Amino acid sequence: MRNMSLIFTLIIMTILVFKKWNIIFVTIISAFIIAITNKMNIENVILQTYAGSFKNFVGSWFLIFIVSAIFGEIMKESGSSETIANILLKNLGEKRVVLLILLTTFILSYSGISVFVIAFTVYPICHNLFSKLKIPFEIAPGLVLAIPATVTMVIFPGTVSIQNIIPTKYFKTTIYAAPIIGLIVSIFIFLCDYIFYSLVINKYLKSINSKNLNIQNKLLKKESFYSFIPIFIVLIMNSIILKKYFKFSNNFSISIGIILGILATFILYRKNLNIKDVINNGIINGSNALFITASIIGLGGVISKSNGFNQCISWLFRIKLNPILSMFIIVNIICMITASSTVGLTIYLEVFSKYLLSTGIDVSILHRLTAIASAGLDAMPFASGITMINSVFKTDLKKSYKYIFVSQCIIPIMGFGIAYICYICGLK
């Protein structure tokens, strides 16, 4: 009964999210329902479990959300993002817009920049590109998440995401585990995303004549290339200087790099900017995205402590199949319920890592396949990354989710199939 109440709550939550109810309100109501149906102490659930997870996330991420939002706002208001869009269109052509965004997000995410920062950073550029090409903007969230939420989250060898680090604790591996499988699956997913989004976007590009694009910037001027300087500063400061020489944590080094990027943009475009308005708008946008994401994290904390969830986990652990296939099924169901690849992967490995080790399967393969399995059904409509990017991009989740579902659910699951075939063929 409690299992059914949990599923019912998630269904109601999904419906309300699609109907544009405020996500913070939806998560609080969902927490109440879970508390009542699981006979939990309502006060403790709301004020300790939900609020505790909410508070911990805000405390860890508030600085990076705020400075990232200010950076995105200053890129937009300075005209820098429009100039970048114009330069890219002029030099690469409108037909390469999908490749451009996929490569950009790959570089940013593999450099250790979180999806939260990427969303704010590429939003103004994507908005200008899509506006000029008359492409519906609800396609953008899925396209921007396509690589950071799959390839550079759990698949590409050496990626520094938490989901790629978690298996190292249980299997004593490195983040470069099973590099051949990682590379093959990464290429497969990249190509699938490229083909899918190219097919989606090309039908809109057919009616566009590149000669008629509204490219008004004087692209030959040296000042036009100033637009790239802030992004290069963020990338270089985070990847090379701050981590290597100052030993800052990943989040703090990124935050400092973004602040330096903001200062550089202020200096380069000081005549075109109202500093007060840029900062105020950035803080409002960043706070909104932060609280929306934290509310999802808060609900995830409640779900993971409920009796219904524990009963569901107990039932899943009775599944007896091939070790790899049962792992794939169990991890995906846990990730779906919690809408979190991190939670799903951690819960599974806490219970099953010793069993997997006892099977004799190479630990590097166990690392890579368990990580890849966590990127699939975690991309529920109420997942934190999905609600966050739709908030930042100001897009309708109901319209954008069909694209997100393909690139964040279907294609990664196909990618696991390719990884499994590689394992059967003896590759690692």
Secondary structure, 3 states (H helix, E strand, C coil): CHHHHHHHHHHHHHHHHHCCCCHHHHHHHHHHHHHHHCCCCHHHHHHHHHHHHHHHHHHHHHHHHHHHHHHHHHHHHCCHHHHHHHHHHHHHCHHHHHHHHHHHHHHHHHCCCCHHHHHHHHHHHHHHHHHHHCCCHHHHHHHHHCHHHHHHHHHCCCCCCHHHHHHHHHHCCCCCCCHHHHHHHHHHHHHHHHHHHHHHHHHHHCCCCHHHCCCCCCCCCHHHHHHHHHHHHHHHHHHHHHHHHHCCCHHHHHHHHHHHHHHHHHHHCHHHCCHHHHHHHHHHHHHHHHHHHHHHHHHHHHHHHCHHHHHHHHHHCCCCCCHHHHHHHHHHHHHHHHCCHHHHHHHHHHHHHHHHHHCCCCHHHHHHHHHHHCCCCCCCCCCHHHHHHHHHHCCCHHHHHHHHHHHHHHHHHHHHHHHHHHHHCCCC
